[in-house]
Amino acid sequence: MRYLLLLISIFLTTLTQTASAQTEVFDPNIKSIKLFKAGDQTSFPVLTLNSNDLLQLEFDELGTKINTYYFTYHLCNADWSRSILTTFEYIKGFQSTRIATYRNSSLATIKYVHYQATIPDRASAPSRSGNYLLKVYLNNDTSKVAFTKRFVVVNTLAQIGTQVQQPFNGSLFNIGQKLQLGVQTDKRVNVMSPADIKVVVLQNQNWQTSLYMDRPTIFRGNYFEYSDESITGMVGAKEFRWLDLRSLRLLSDRMQTLDNKGDTVRIGVKPETSRNGQAYISYRDLNGGYTIETYESINPFWQGDYAYTHFKYFPPGNRAIAGTDMYIFGEMTNYATDTTGLMHFNPESGAYEKTLLLKQGYYNYLYVTKPVRGNGIDFSQTEGNFWGTENNYTVLVYYRPFGSRADECIGYTTFNSVFQR
């Protein structure tokens, strides 16, 4: 029965999720999926080809039953369409690897099994650069997919220069950030036309709002410049809201209620309203990410507890915003690419409400609106935008050699908007 539900979930999720979903979860019992460079939970999941770089995979499965999970990789192009190469052409070693490190939770009211893996594994590793989809599935049966997660392998053949400026365009002048990028490719990169190089820019590691550029503003030999603000301009949003769940014994600054007396922990977050029109305030944040942490145990990954966390957002006039859906936006809800963060309007309270099952940690999030029929998230109604907001940017450079059947990632860098001005 569970496998049938998994297949139905896969089918429905495939229909509803956009191509920009960086994590797709097909089993509702899978929680707190993290993929990061070993030792840094906030890092972008990227590996340098043929290096000693390692990624750390952590996830939970609710319940006490220990299942057998495997993982493999799928190579994708720059736009995340599936590569036509066979797995033998980009995986060195075994085509699938069993996740052999797991343990039952302890000190937690909600029971779960925690799984860990290191990527690449000694017996299986990517053999070429590019975009990869990490696929985790049950019992070595690829039809029983639990979840997928994106990561990137880079073979450094390009140097990237970056700068953030305030836009000249009147529509973006006060609310956006203009990026100026220069890409110098190695002599080993034989560029036949400007379209051979593609550049992708992520704001705060979010693929949904990414910029995809396949035409440079200036092209000269092996130098490519991208400076047209109609292409490189992005809205700045605001600093992310935060929620501290590292302790479930005492109220943190954003908790209104805490009930930890029963079989489950329940938290009420302080009600929130729009920040549009408010003065911009700079403070340190995780730029939409979250970390698994706890003050009350030694290892948060298998000793951290879960809490039912209730969010409440009051729109202007306590009325639903016509024609739009409200989402909680951040890594914890997959950046509003599925229904995880979809809020529901309660006419009795006059507020949008949502309850999430969250593990102990420190969380960043925003409230965003999205058209009921259509794509594209909007910060303006719920948060506002400011050109001076501190944002992290990730730049990825892709190249497809003449006659090749897949895009290669030849450049990678990250930079911060504050320190680049």
C-alpha positions as CSV (number, residue, x, y, z in Angstrom):
1,M,0.0,0.0,0.0
2,R,2.8,2.4,0.9
3,Y,4.5,1.8,-2.5
4,L,1.2,2.5,-4.3
5,L,0.9,5.8,-2.4
6,L,4.5,6.6,-3.3
7,L,3.8,6.1,-7.0
8,I,0.6,8.2,-6.8
9,S,2.6,10.9,-5.0
10,I,5.3,10.8,-7.7
11,F,2.7,11.2,-10.4
12,L,0.9,14.1,-8.8
13,T,4.0,15.9,-7.8
14,T,5.4,15.6,-11.3
15,L,2.2,17.3,-12.6
16,T,2.3,20.2,-10.0
17,Q,5.9,21.0,-9.5
18,T,7.8,23.3,-11.7
19,A,11.1,22.5,-13.4
20,S,12.8,24.9,-10.9
21,A,12.2,22.7,-7.9
22,Q,15.6,22.0,-6.4
23,T,14.2,19.4,-4.1
24,E,11.3,17.1,-5.0
25,V,9.9,14.9,-2.2
26,F,7.7,12.0,-3.1
27,D,7.3,10.4,0.3
28,P,5.5,12.6,2.9
29,N,7.4,10.8,5.7
30,I,10.7,12.2,4.5
31,K,11.7,15.3,6.4
32,S,14.6,17.7,6.9
33,I,16.6,17.0,3.8
34,K,20.0,18.7,3.8
35,L,22.8,18.5,1.1
36,F,25.8,20.7,1.8
37,K,29.6,20.8,1.7
38,A,30.8,18.8,4.6
39,G,30.9,20.9,7.8
40,D,28.8,23.9,6.5
41,Q,25.1,23.5,6.5
42,T,24.6,26.9,4.7
43,S,26.9,26.1,1.8
44,F,25.9,25.6,-1.9
45,P,26.2,21.9,-2.9
46,V,29.0,22.1,-5.4
47,L,32.0,19.7,-6.1
48,T,35.1,20.3,-8.0
49,L,35.8,17.5,-10.5
50,N,38.4,15.0,-9.5
51,S,39.0,16.7,-6.1
52,N,38.7,15.7,-2.5
53,D,35.5,17.7,-2.1
54,L,32.7,16.0,-0.2
55,L,29.0,16.7,0.1
56,Q,27.0,15.6,3.2
57,L,23.5,14.2,2.8
58,E,21.2,14.2,5.9
59,F,17.5,13.3,6.0
60,D,14.9,11.8,8.4
61,E,12.1,9.3,7.9
62,L,9.2,9.5,10.4
63,G,8.5,6.3,12.3
64,T,10.7,3.6,13.7
65,K,11.1,1.2,10.8
66,I,14.5,1.1,9.1
67,N,14.3,1.0,5.4
68,T,17.0,0.3,2.8
69,Y,17.8,3.4,0.7
70,Y,20.0,3.7,-2.3
71,F,21.1,6.7,-4.3
72,T,22.4,7.4,-7.8
73,Y,23.1,10.5,-10.0
74,H,21.4,11.8,-13.2
75,L,23.3,14.3,-15.4
76,C,21.3,17.3,-16.5
77,N,21.9,20.2,-18.9
78,A,22.3,23.8,-17.9
79,D,18.4,24.3,-17.9
80,W,18.0,21.0,-15.9
81,S,16.6,19.1,-18.8
82,R,17.7,15.4,-18.6
83,S,21.0,14.7,-20.5
84,I,20.8,12.0,-23.2
85,L,24.1,10.5,-22.0
86,T,23.9,7.0,-20.4
87,T,24.9,6.7,-16.7
88,F,28.0,4.8,-17.7
89,E,29.3,8.0,-19.4
90,Y,29.1,10.1,-16.3
91,I,29.3,7.8,-13.3
92,K,32.6,6.2,-12.3
93,G,32.1,3.0,-10.4
94,F,28.8,1.5,-9.3
95,Q,25.6,2.9,-10.7
96,S,23.8,2.9,-7.3
97,T,25.1,3.1,-3.8
98,R,23.4,1.9,-0.6
99,I,23.0,4.4,2.3
100,A,24.6,2.3,5.1
101,T,24.7,4.9,7.9
102,Y,21.5,5.3,9.9
103,R,20.2,5.3,13.4
104,N,16.9,5.7,15.3
105,S,16.2,9.0,17.0
106,S,16.7,9.4,20.7
107,L,15.5,12.1,23.2
108,A,12.7,13.0,20.7
109,T,8.9,12.9,21.2
110,I,8.3,12.3,17.5
111,K,10.2,9.1,16.5
112,Y,12.2,9.0,13.3
113,V,15.1,7.3,11.6
114,H,18.0,9.5,10.6
115,Y,20.0,8.6,7.4
116,Q,23.5,9.9,6.4
117,A,25.6,9.6,3.3
118,T,28.7,11.1,1.8
119,I,28.8,12.2,-1.8
120,P,30.6,11.1,-3.8
121,D,31.0,7.7,-2.4
122,R,34.3,5.9,-2.8
123,A,32.6,3.3,-5.0
124,S,30.6,5.7,-7.1
125,A,31.5,9.3,-8.3
126,P,30.6,11.7,-11.1
127,S,33.1,11.5,-13.9
128,R,32.3,14.7,-15.7
129,S,31.2,18.2,-14.8
130,G,27.6,19.6,-15.0
131,N,24.3,19.7,-13.2
132,Y,23.4,16.6,-11.3
133,L,20.2,15.3,-9.8
134,L,20.8,13.1,-6.7
135,K,18.1,10.5,-6.7
136,V,17.3,8.5,-3.5
137,Y,15.0,5.5,-3.7
138,L,13.9,2.4,-1.8
139,N,15.3,-1.1,-2.0
140,N,17.4,-0.4,-5.1
141,D,14.1,0.0,-7.1
142,T,14.3,3.2,-9.1
143,S,10.5,3.3,-9.4
144,K,10.2,3.9,-5.6
145,V,11.8,7.4,-5.5
146,A,11.8,9.0,-2.0
147,F,13.2,12.4,-3.1
148,T,15.6,14.1,-5.5
149,K,18.1,16.9,-4.8
150,R,20.2,19.1,-7.0
151,F,24.0,19.6,-6.9
152,V,26.7,20.8,-9.3
153,V,30.1,19.5,-10.3
154,V,32.5,22.0,-11.8
155,N,35.6,21.7,-13.8
156,T,37.3,25.1,-13.5
157,L,38.1,26.4,-17.0
158,A,36.8,29.9,-16.5
159,Q,37.5,32.9,-14.3
160,I,34.5,35.0,-13.2
161,G,34.6,38.7,-12.3
162,T,31.6,40.1,-10.4
163,Q,30.1,43.4,-9.3
164,V,26.8,44.6,-7.9
165,Q,25.5,48.1,-8.7
166,Q,22.3,50.1,-8.2
167,P,20.3,49.9,-11.4
168,F,19.8,52.9,-13.7
169,N,16.4,51.8,-14.8
170,G,13.7,53.8,-13.0
171,S,11.5,50.7,-12.3
172,L,14.4,49.0,-10.5
173,F,16.4,52.0,-9.2
174,N,15.2,51.7,-5.6
175,I,14.1,48.1,-5.4
176,G,16.6,46.0,-7.5
177,Q,20.3,45.1,-7.9
178,K,22.1,45.1,-11.2
179,L,24.9,42.4,-11.7
180,Q,27.9,43.0,-13.9
181,L,29.7,39.8,-14.8
182,G,32.8,39.1,-16.8
183,V,33.8,35.6,-17.8
184,Q,37.3,34.7,-19.1
185,T,37.5,31.2,-20.4
186,D,40.6,29.0,-20.5
187,K,42.4,28.5,-23.8
188,R,41.3,24.9,-23.7
189,V,37.7,26.1,-24.2
190,N,37.2,26.4,-28.0
191,V,34.3,28.9,-28.4
192,M,32.6,28.7,-31.8
193,S,29.9,31.3,-31.1
194,P,28.7,33.4,-28.1
195,A,25.8,30.9,-27.6
196,D,28.3,28.2,-26.6
197,I,28.6,29.8,-23.2
198,K,25.6,30.0,-20.8
199,V,25.6,31.7,-17.5
200,V,23.2,31.0,-14.6
201,V,22.9,33.3,-11.6
202,L,21.2,32.3,-8.3
203,Q,20.1,34.7,-5.7
204,N,20.5,33.1,-2.2
205,Q,20.9,29.6,-3.7
206,N,17.4,29.7,-5.1
207,W,16.9,28.1,-8.6
208,Q,13.3,29.3,-8.9
209,T,14.3,33.0,-9.4
210,S,17.5,32.3,-11.2
211,L,18.7,34.2,-14.3
212,Y,19.6,32.2,-17.4
213,M,21.8,34.1,-19.9
214,D,22.8,32.6,-23.3
215,R,23.8,35.9,-25.0
216,P,26.6,38.2,-23.7
217,T,26.4,41.9,-23.9
218,I,30.0,42.0,-25.1
219,F,31.9,39.1,-26.7
220,R,35.6,39.3,-27.6
221,G,37.6,36.1,-28.1
222,N,37.4,34.1,-24.9
223,Y,35.9,37.1,-22.9
224,F,32.2,37.4,-22.2
225,E,30.6,40.3,-20.4
226,Y,27.0,40.4,-19.1
227,S,26.0,43.9,-18.1
228,D,22.6,44.7,-19.6
229,E,20.5,45.4,-16.6
230,S,17.3,44.3,-18.4
231,I,18.8,40.8,-18.2
232,T,21.0,41.0,-15.1
233,G,18.7,43.0,-12.9
234,M,17.0,41.3,-9.9
235,V,14.7,42.7,-7.2
236,G,16.4,42.9,-3.8
237,A,13.6,41.8,-1.5
238,K,14.4,42.3,2.2
239,E,16.4,40.6,4.9
240,F,14.7,37.3,5.8
241,R,12.5,36.8,8.8
242,W,13.8,34.3,11.4
243,L,12.6,31.6,13.8
244,D,14.8,30.1,16.5
245,L,13.8,26.6,17.4
246,R,17.1,25.5,18.9
247,S,15.4,25.2,22.3
248,L,11.9,23.6,22.8
249,R,12.0,24.3,26.6
250,L,12.0,28.1,26.6
251,L,10.3,30.7,24.4
252,S,12.6,32.3,21.9
253,D,12.0,35.8,20.6
254,R,9.7,34.9,17.7
255,M,7.6,32.3,19.7
256,Q,4.2,33.4,21.0
257,T,3.2,30.0,22.5
258,L,5.0,26.8,23.4
259,D,3.2,23.6,24.5
260,N,5.7,20.9,25.3
261,K,3.7,19.0,27.9
262,G,2.1,16.4,25.8
263,D,3.2,13.7,23.3
264,T,4.1,16.3,20.7
265,V,5.5,19.9,20.9
266,R,3.3,22.7,19.5
267,I,4.6,26.2,18.8
268,G,2.7,29.3,17.8
269,V,4.8,31.9,16.0
270,K,4.0,35.5,16.7
271,P,1.5,36.9,14.1
272,E,3.1,38.8,11.3
273,T,2.1,41.5,8.8
274,S,3.5,43.1,5.7
275,R,6.8,44.9,5.8
276,N,6.1,46.7,2.5
277,G,6.6,50.5,3.0
278,Q,8.6,50.0,6.2
279,A,12.1,51.4,6.5
280,Y,14.8,48.9,5.5
281,I,16.7,47.4,8.5
282,S,20.0,45.5,7.9
283,Y,20.7,42.5,10.1
284,R,22.5,39.2,9.7
285,D,20.6,36.3,8.3
286,L,21.0,33.0,6.6
287,N,19.6,34.3,3.3
288,G,16.7,31.9,3.3
289,G,18.4,28.8,4.5
290,Y,18.1,26.8,7.8
291,T,20.4,24.9,10.0
292,I,19.7,21.8,12.1
293,E,20.8,22.8,15.6
294,T,19.9,22.2,19.3
295,Y,20.9,23.6,22.6
296,E,19.7,20.5,24.5
297,S,21.5,17.5,23.0
298,I,24.9,16.5,21.6
299,N,24.0,15.6,18.0
300,P,21.1,17.5,16.5
301,F,20.7,15.2,13.5
302,W,19.4,12.3,15.5
303,Q,18.7,13.8,18.9
304,G,16.8,16.9,17.7
305,D,13.1,16.9,18.2
306,Y,10.2,18.0,15.9
307,A,7.5,20.6,16.7
308,Y,4.2,21.4,15.0
309,T,4.9,25.1,14.2
310,H,1.9,27.4,13.4
311,F,2.4,30.5,11.3
312,K,-0.1,33.3,11.0
313,Y,0.1,36.2,8.6
314,F,-2.4,39.1,8.6
315,P,-2.9,40.8,5.2
316,P,-4.0,44.4,4.8
317,G,-7.6,44.8,6.0
318,N,-7.6,41.2,7.2
319,R,-8.9,40.2,3.8
320,A,-7.5,37.6,1.4
321,I,-5.5,39.0,-1.5
322,A,-7.6,38.4,-4.7
323,G,-6.1,36.2,-7.4
324,T,-3.0,35.1,-5.5
325,D,-1.8,32.4,-3.2
326,M,0.3,33.1,-0.1
327,Y,3.4,31.0,0.6
328,I,6.0,30.7,3.2
329,F,9.2,31.1,1.2
330,G,12.6,29.6,2.1
331,E,14.7,26.4,2.0
332,M,12.4,24.9,4.6
333,T,9.5,25.0,2.1
334,N,11.5,24.4,-1.0
335,Y,11.3,28.0,-2.1
336,A,7.5,27.9,-2.9
337,T,8.0,25.4,-5.8
338,D,5.5,23.0,-4.3
339,T,2.6,23.1,-1.9
340,T,4.7,22.6,1.3
341,G,4.6,26.3,2.1
342,L,1.1,27.1,0.8
343,M,-0.9,29.0,3.4
344,H,-4.7,28.9,3.7
345,F,-6.8,32.0,4.5
346,N,-9.0,31.7,7.7
347,P,-11.9,34.1,7.3
348,E,-12.7,33.8,11.1
349,S,-9.3,35.1,12.1
350,G,-8.7,37.2,9.0
351,A,-5.3,35.7,8.6
352,Y,-3.3,33.3,6.4
353,E,-2.3,30.3,8.4
354,K,0.0,27.3,8.0
355,T,1.3,24.5,10.3
356,L,4.7,23.0,9.5
357,L,6.4,20.1,11.2
358,L,9.9,21.5,11.8
359,K,13.0,20.0,13.4
360,Q,15.0,21.9,16.0
361,G,17.1,24.5,14.3
362,Y,17.4,28.0,13.1
363,Y,15.1,29.0,10.2
364,N,14.9,31.9,7.7
365,Y,11.8,32.6,5.6
366,L,9.8,35.3,3.8
367,Y,6.1,35.6,2.9
368,V,5.5,35.8,-0.9
369,T,2.5,35.8,-3.2
370,K,2.1,33.8,-6.3
371,P,-0.7,34.0,-9.0
372,V,-3.3,31.3,-8.6
373,R,-2.9,30.6,-12.3
374,G,0.6,31.2,-13.3
375,N,4.2,31.3,-12.1
376,G,6.5,33.9,-10.6
377,I,6.8,34.9,-6.9
378,D,6.2,38.4,-5.7
379,F,7.8,40.0,-2.6
380,S,6.3,43.5,-3.1
381,Q,3.0,42.9,-1.3
382,T,4.3,41.1,1.7
383,E,7.9,42.2,2.2
384,G,8.8,45.0,-0.1
385,N,12.0,45.4,-2.1
386,F,15.1,47.5,-1.4
387,W,18.2,47.8,-3.6
388,G,20.6,47.7,-0.7
389,T,19.5,44.4,0.7
390,E,22.2,42.0,1.6
391,N,22.0,39.0,-0.8
392,N,24.3,36.1,-1.7
393,Y,24.8,35.4,-5.4
394,T,26.0,32.2,-7.1
395,V,27.3,32.3,-10.7
396,L,27.6,29.1,-12.8
397,V,29.2,29.0,-16.3
398,Y,28.2,26.3,-18.7
399,Y,29.8,25.2,-22.0
400,R,28.9,22.7,-24.6
401,P,31.8,21.8,-26.9
402,F,31.1,21.4,-30.6
403,G,29.6,17.9,-31.2
404,S,29.0,17.2,-27.5
405,R,25.7,15.9,-26.2
406,A,25.7,17.5,-22.7
407,D,26.5,20.9,-21.0
408,E,29.6,21.1,-18.9
409,C,30.0,23.4,-15.9
410,I,33.3,25.2,-16.3
411,G,33.0,28.1,-13.8
412,Y,31.6,28.8,-10.4
413,T,31.8,31.6,-7.9
414,T,29.8,33.1,-5.0
415,F,29.8,36.8,-3.9
416,N,27.8,39.0,-1.5
417,S,26.0,42.1,-2.7
418,V,27.1,44.2,0.3
419,F,30.8,43.5,-0.1
420,Q,30.8,44.0,-3.9
421,R,29.4,47.5,-3.9
